[in-house]
């Protein structure tokens, strides 16, 4: 297979699989850590109303969704890429980071969470995924 095509497909697969992991974790988060009583976490309006009632533990699952989605997406892309594995994995991290930045404008989360999420869940996890996938090894 053409190496460029293989790299493009690796990026697409990384984004899709990382997004699926993210969505799956978000989907089960309410069962693992129940939201505050009486809140509706199914609509953007309900989430905005619930944020002031949330404790730090309620932000664990969204962080894990972002971090593990990026990690798995970068790992998949690294394993599938023909070349430039670290660059491709970091590209996955940047893609998800842009989504995280957009979420900061849409969901009024506490500043401590937004800072931790943006600093730790995307680029570091993409780098870790690349390393786990063998990028940068001779």
N, C-alpha and C positions, 0 to 999 in steps of 0.2 A: 504494500500500500504506500502511496505517496506520503512522505513524512509530514508535509504541511497539512495534508488532509487529515492524517492521523492526529496531529496536534489540535486541529480545529475540533475534531470529534471528541478528543480528550477534554477540551474546555467545555464543550456542550454537555458531555456526560458528567463532568464534575459539578457544573452548575445545577443540572437536573437532580442528580443524586443528593448533593448537598442540600438543595431546597426541599427534597422529600424528607430527609432526616430532620431538618429544621421543623417542617410542618408536622411530622409525626410526634416530635417532642412537645411542641406547642399543643397538639391535639390531646395528649395524655396529661398535660401539666395540671389541669384542674382536678384530675383524679388522684394525682400524686400529692399535690399541695392544694387543698381546697381554697378557693378564693374567699374573701371576707363574706360573711353571711349577708344575704339580701342584695348581692351585686349581680349584675348581668355582664358577663365577660364575652358575650357573643356579638356585641356591636361596638363600633368605635365610640359611640356616645356612652355606652355602659362602661367601657374600659376607662374612659376619661373620668367618669364619675367615681369609679372604684379606686383609682390611684391614691387619693388621700387616705383611704382606709387600709391600704396594703402595708404589711410589715416587710422588713428586708427578706425574709424567707420566701415571700411571694415572687421575688425577682430572680430566684435561683433557677427556676425552670426556663424562663426566657433567656437567661444568660447561657445556660447549657444548650438550649436549642441553637443559639447563634454560634457558640463555640464549636459544638460537635458537628453542626451542619457544615461549617467552614472546614473543619478538620477532615471530615469524610470526603467532602467535595474536592479538597486539595489532594488528598491521598489518592482518590480515584483518578484524578487528572494526571497526577505524577506517574501512576502505574501504567496509564494508557498512552502517555505522550511518547513520541519518538525521540524528541530532543528538547532542549531548553526546559527541562523538568521543573527546576526551581522557579524560573520566570513564569511558567504556566501556573504553578501552584500559587505563587504570590498574586498572579492575576485573578485567580479565583477568590483569594482573600480580599483584594481590592473591590471586586464585584459585590461581594457580600458586605463589605464595609460601606459602600455607597448605599446599599439598602438599609444598613444600620443608621447611617446619618439621616436618611429620609425618614426613618421611623422616629428619630428624635424630634423631628418637626411635627409629626403627626400624633404622637402619643406623649403626653406630658409626664414622663417618668421623672423621678428625682434625679437631680444633677449627678449625685454620686454614682447612680446606676449607669447613666448615660456615659460618664467618663470611664468607668470600669469596663463597660461593654465595648465601647469603641477602642479602648486601649488594649484590651486583653483577648477579646473574642474573635478577632478577624485576622490581622496580619500575623500575630504570634501563632495562632492555630494553623494558618496556611503554611507557615514555615515548618511547624512541627509535622504537618501532614506530608510535606515535601521530604523532610528528613526520614520519616517512617517509610516512605515510598522509595527511598534510595537516592534521592536527588543529592548531588554534591559529593557522592562517594566515587572514588576512583575505580 
